[in-house]
């Protein structure tokens, strides 16, 4: 029985990267529940929010593929979320030899920006 059949959709916080016109990339451990669920479904949806007033969010979904991730990309992602010093420390403490990149090609976008309400 697949993960989704046992427990419904898997929703967990993730670090992601995106450049306009490109793919959405999430990093995770190879063989994790997240990687297994996305590999089985062949797609995923990501919701990113800004909790600071005025509240806003974006949701994006599309087909996904699991690929190898190199150290430079892992470091850039860690620095995005933890700053330079924190990101460097995280990578040093977590070699990531089992990490993979999950790359989504965006198909569907939905946004809300309550500053315009």
N, C-alpha and C positions, 0 to 999 in steps of 0.2 A: 504494500500500500504506500503511495506517495506521501510525502510530508504534508502537502496541502489537503489530501483526503483525510488525514488523521487529525489535523489541527486547524485547518483553514489557512488563509494567506499568512505568510511569514512577514512580520513588520519589525525591523530592528534599526536603530540609528547606525548610520554609515558615514564614512568620509568619502567625499566624491570630488571630482573635478570636471569642469566643462569649459570649453571655449566656444563662443558662438559659431555655428555652422559645423561643429565637430561632433564627436561622440561624447556621451556621458560615461565617465569611468569611475568604478567603485573597486576598491582593493579589499580582498578578504583572503582567508586561508583556503588553500586547495582542500576539498573534501568537507568543508564546513556545511552546516545545514543550509546556509544562504547560497553557497555555490551549487550545492546539489539541487535545491529547489529551482534556481534560475536555469541551470543546465537542463533540468527535466522540462521546464515550461518553455525554454527558448526565448524568454522575454522577461522584463520586469518593469515596475513603475517606481519612480522616486518622487518623494515630496520633500521640498526644502522650504523652510519657513524662516522668517525674521520675526522674532517675538517682540522686538522693540516697537513701541507705538510710533506711527500707526502700523498695525499688524499687516503683513503681506506674505504670500506664499506662491510657489509655482509647483505644479505637478507635471511630470513628463514620463511617457511610457513608450516602449518600442522593443524590437527584437534585440537580443543580446548574444554575445559570444564570450567565452572564457579564453584568455590568452596569458602568456607569461608576462610578468612585470619586472622591469629592471630596477636596479637600486636608485638610479637618478629620479625615476618617477615616484618611487616610494618615498624618497627623501623630500621631494617637492610637495607631496600630499601631506606628509607629517608636518612640514614647516608651515603649510597653509593653516593647519588647525592648532598647532602648538607653538608657533613662532620659531625663529631660527634655533635658538638654544634648546628649547623643548623638543623640537623636531629632531635635531641632531642626537639628543640624549635618547629619544624614543627609538631611533633606528639603531643606535649602538647597543641598546638593550634588547632589541628584537630583530635579529638578523633577517627574518622574513624569507628564508629559503623555501618555504612552502606557500608563500603568497602568490596570488594570481590577480590579474586585472579582469574585471567584468566590464565589457564595453557595450554600451547600448546605442543604437542608432535611433535618435528621437523621431517618433511618428506623431504623437499626440501631446499637445501642451494645454494646460489650463492654469490660469493665474487669477489672483485676487490681490488688490492693493487698496486697503481701506483708507488711505490718505485721500483718495478721490471720491469717497462716499458722500 
